[in-house]
Amino acid sequence: MHREILNMEEAAELFGVSVKTFIKLLKEESVPARKIGREWRFSRKALIEWLSSGDSKLYSGSEGETKEFFNQVAAQWEELRKGYYDDEILKKLLDMELLKSDMTVVDLGAGDGYISISVAPRVKKVIAVDISQGMLKELEKKAFRENLKNIDTVLTDGGEISLEDSSVDMVCASMVLHHIEEPEASIEEMYRVIKPGGSVFVLDFVQHGDRALMEKMHDKWPGFDVGEMEELFMQAGFRDIKIEKDFDCDGASKGKGIKGGKKIFILTAVK
């Protein structure tokens, strides 16, 4: 029989998130809770009712559900991606002169290889990291068709990067942080694996209020406050942080895509 009164750890487990993420949710949302002394207590029944009726049920999706979603859509992802944003974003990365022929680049949340396939001809090596085996298989098919032999694929959990400290020159994280339960930990992972003097290229949503979209696409976060994102990268140790935030997420359909009409920011920084 399930316990009716839960502590913090048990409530986080019910939501399917880490304690750290649950604490953040507790601060931002009207989670039904009671504080006794220094300890929080939660009614299982009240939490379930709140999850069932409120927008914040979107935060309760587990990593396993996200992984399963991307495995299911892997074969169609290239077409779906066109509803996110067009090739202007990729052109921005290629035109920023960040890429050098001797670089090892991590593509975090590589998906089916939108970034990896375009970057690989310009660098020494690409390490494509993703939680979805289905996505990585699609990437490998594309690399084979393009005769690209310098792309390695790595299956991971969440935002972890299974590489040694200071081992890569750059991390690209395109439209991935809003899928990760703990973006702060992922940013710290980026800093850990990048060599001193190396860089990051991050692309993601400016904070929006489209909860239906979050539910449909298994997003963990409704984009990010750009100022808060800059602070997270500063706290991780990055410097020379630059942010551009005037990009529309119109995709090829110009506002009609599944994420059309949203704003996107680009963040670059140096370790």
Sequence and secondary structure as in RCSB ss.txt:
>XXXX:A:sequence
MHREILNMEEAAELFGVSVKTFIKLLKEESVPARKIGREWRFSRKALIEWLSSGDSKLYSGSEGETKEFFNQVAA
QWEELRKGYYDDEILKKLLDMELLKSDMTVVDLGAGDGYISISVAPRVKKVIAVDISQGMLKELEKKAFRENLKN
IDTVLTDGGEISLEDSSVDMVCASMVLHHIEEPEASIEEMYRVIKPGGSVFVLDFVQHGDRALMEKMHDKWPGFD
VGEMEELFMQAGFRDIKIEKDFDCDGASKGKGIKGGKKIFILTAVK
>XXXX:A:secstr
   SEE HHHHHHHHTS HHHHHHHHHHS    EEETTEEEEEHHHHHHHHHHSGGGGGG  HHHHHHHHHHHGG
GHHHHHTTT  THHHHHHHHTT   TT EEEEET TTTHHHHHHGGGSSEEEEEES HHHHHHHHHHHHHTT  S
EEEEE STT   S TT EEEEEEES GGG S HHHHHHHHHHHEEEEEEEEEEEEB    HHHHHHHT SSS B 
HHHHHHHHHHHT EEEEEEEEEEE TTTTS STTTTEEEEEEEEE 
